[in-house]
């Protein structure tokens, strides 16, 4: 196989822009020349990488797989050249994507604890929904992903290609504001009353866990959805306003529960246990990620758990 580095850079550019003309301008070549280079890459690889039948263009399944390797190779070469030029890579930040609720509340505490075991760890954090985060990780556009794990979720990651560490356990609790006596204003344990429901939107990962809990329970007939959002913090805000009841990860509402501003809306049978994991892509060999992974493997399991 005879691959030219510029072909890999061309392919990464095309995957980013989804346009031959835009990629050609970015790579400072004519569009016919750019197209020929992509054809040459496909011939060298022995597979069709680009789906030219769509607008904007897409990648074939082979192209999606090859993109991770191409990005990794281009990145490694760039890092190596920078190192040879005497540029320090010691302070290179790791790009992490995380579910919104984890980014806002869980991540600061966890990363602070982790750094006590592995040393200074420069990071860049981007919050997004779990589905988008999985897509970003699969395409090699981030170094690490912090997400909830659900063994029954439809979007599963291959354990060999995307190894992970379990770094926390969390319970989603049904909560609402208290009444004047301190009891829940909306109770799941009261079989006679309807309950105004603050729900996750259909595509939200946490919403699936709630729907699984209620799937075969008659309670769902008493829940009247009055508000929807994809973010746990949004549901917490509405719950604090007394609008209804919501399932919210416990680490998001510790202060509110301690102060009595929110109370449980039902017994522990309504709790939803979830696991939090840190993922990486094994096809990407960024030195900072490799070093962190080795260090984490040496830490006691209970140290990794926030």
N, C-alpha and C positions, 0 to 999 in steps of 0.2 A: 504494500500500500504506500502510495506516494502522496502525502498531504502537504499542502502549503499552508503556512500559518495565516496568511491573508485570507484564505478561503474560510477558515474557521471564524475569523473576525467578521468576514462578510456574512456568514450564516447567523452569527449572534446579532448583528445589526438588522438583518432581515426579520429575525424572530421578534425583535423589539418593535420595528416599525410596521411590519406586515404589509410592506409596499416595496416593490422593486425600484421604483423611481426615487422614493424618499431615501432608501438605503444607498442607492448609487450616489446620490448627492452627498450623503453623509460620509461615504467612503471615497469621495472625490474621483469617481470614474464615471464613464458614460453608462447608461442603462444597458445597452447591448453587451458591453464588456463585463458588467456586473452579473448579468444573467449567465454569461458563458462561464464565469468563475463558479457560480452556484451549481451549474451543470457538471463542471469538472469535479467539484466536491462530491456530488451524488455518484458520479462514475467511480471515483476513488473509494468511496464507502461501500458501493455496491447496493444502494437502496435509494428509493425516492424519498426525499426528506421534506419536500414542499408540495402542498396541495394547491395547484395553480387554478383549480376550477372554481374557487370561491373568491369573493371580493369583500373585505380585504383578504389577502391570501392567508392560508393557514398552514399548519405543520401536520404531516402524516404521523401516525403513531410511532413510526421509526424516527421521524424528525424530532418528536417530543423527547424521546429517549436520548437521541444523539445530542440534543441541545444542552442537556445537563453536563455531558462530557465536554462538549465544545466550550461552554462557558468556563468550566473548571480549568481546561487546558490554557485558554487565553488568559485567565486570571493568574494561573500559576506562572506562566511565562512572564507576565507583566511584573509579578512580585519578584521573580528571580532577577530580572533585569534591574529592577529598582534596588535590590539588595547588592548587586554587582556594582551599581553606581554609588554605593556607600550610603544609600538612604535607609534610615532606621525603620524597621517594621514593628518595633517593640510596642508602640502605642496605637497600632492599628485597631480600630473599633470593630466589634462583631455586630453584624446586622441581625436583629432579632425581630420576628413578627409575633404578635400575641393577641389572643382574644381580648376584646375591650375590657371586660371586667378584670381579667388577670393583669392587664397592663396598668390599670388605674390603682389597684389595691394590693394585689398579690406580689407583683414583680418587684417593687421597691424593697420590700422586706426580704424577699428570697435572695435577690442579687446581693444585698448587703451581707446576708449570712454566708452566701457562697464565697464571697471575696475573702472572708476570714479563713477559708480553707485553701483557696487557690491563688490568692494575691490580687493585685489590682487588675480589673477587668473592664477596659473601655468598651462601651456598648452604644448602639443606636437602636432605639425601640420604636416600632410602628404598630399601632393598634388597628385591628381589622376583625371582621367576623371570621369564624373558624374555617368556613368553606373557602374563602379567599386566601386565608393563610396557608391552607393545604396546597392550593394551586401555586402560590408563590414559592413554597418549599419544593414542590415537584419540578418547577421550572428552573430551580437553582438560583432564584433571585434573592435569597436570604441565606444566612448561615445557620440559624437556629429558629425553631418554632416552639412557642409555649402555648399549649392548648389543653382543653379538657379531653379526656379519653372516654369513649363510650364503646364497649365491645359490640353493641348492637347497631352502631351507626353505619350508614350506607357508604360513607367515604372513609375507607380504611386504607392504611399505609402498610406496604410490605415491610415486615420487620427487618429483613436483611438489607434492603435498600435504604430504609429510613429507621435506623436504630433509635432507641429512646431511653431516657431515664425517668422513673417515677419520682416526682419531686414533691408531691403533696396529696393530701386527701381532703375533700371538702364535702359538706352537706348543703344541699339547697333546702332552705326552710320556708314554710308558708308563714308569712307575716302580714300584719296590718297594724293600724294605730289602735290604742286601747280606748275603751269607753271611760266614763267618769269613775268607774269602780276599778279600773285597771285590767278588766277582762278584755279579750279581743272584741273589737267592734263587729268583725265578721268572722264567724266561727265555722270551721269545716266539720266540727264534731256535733253541730246542731242540725239534725236531720230535717228540721221543719222549715228552715229559712234559706232563701236564695242568697248567693254570695256574688257581689260584684267582683269580677275577675280582671286583674291586670296581667295581660298575656304577652308572651314573646311572639314575634311575627313568625310566619310559617317557615321561613328559611333559617331562623336562628337555631344554633346548635342546642342551646339550653332548653329551647322550646320543645325539642324532640324528647328530651328526658321527661319533661312534665307530661307530655302527651302519652308517653309509655306508661307513666304511673297511673294515669286516669283512664287508660284504654278500656279496661273492663270494670271500671268502678262506677256505680250509679251516681256518685258525686258530680260527675261531669254534667249531669242534667241540671244541677242546681247552680252551676257556674254561668254567670252572664258576663260575657266579655264587654268591658267598658273602655278599654284602652289597650293598645298594642305598640310595642317597640322591640327592636332587636337587642337592646342593651339593658343589662341588669341595673345599671345606675339610673337609667330612665324610669324603670319600674319602681326603684326605691324612692325616687323623688315623688312619684304619684302616690305611692303608698303613704308616705309621710304627710301628704296633703289630705289623707283620709278618703281617697277616691275608691279604694278597693283593696283586695288581697292579692299578694304576688308571691311566687317562689323565687328566692334570691339566695345566692351563695353566702354562706355564713360569714366569710371573711369580709364581705362587703358591708355588713350591718352590725359588726361587733359593738361599735360605739352606741348605735341607736338602740340595740337590745339592752346594753348595760345601763343606759340612761332611762329606759322605759318609754322612749319615743316610739318604738315599735315593739310589738309582742308577738309571740307565736299565735298563729290562727288555728292551730290544731296540734294533736299529739305527735309523738315521734314516728308513728306509723305513716305520716305524710312526708317524712324526710326523704330526700333523694340523694344517695351517696354518689360522688363523682371522684375520679382520679385526675390529677394534673400531671402532664408529662412534658419533658423537653425533648424535642426531636432534632435530628440532623439528617442530611443526605450523605450516605457513605460514598457516593460517586464524586463528591466535591471534596478536594483535599487542600483546603486552606490551612496554612500553618497554625494560625490562631485557634481554629476550631479543633484541629488535631491535638494541639497541646492541651486545650481545655478538657477535651474528652478523656485524654489519658489521665489528667489530674482528677477528674470526677470519678473515674473508675477506681482510684486508690482511696477515695474517701469512704468512711463508714456509711452504710445505707441511711442510718438515722440522721446523719449530718446533712444529707441532701434533702431531707424532708423538711419543708418550711413549717 
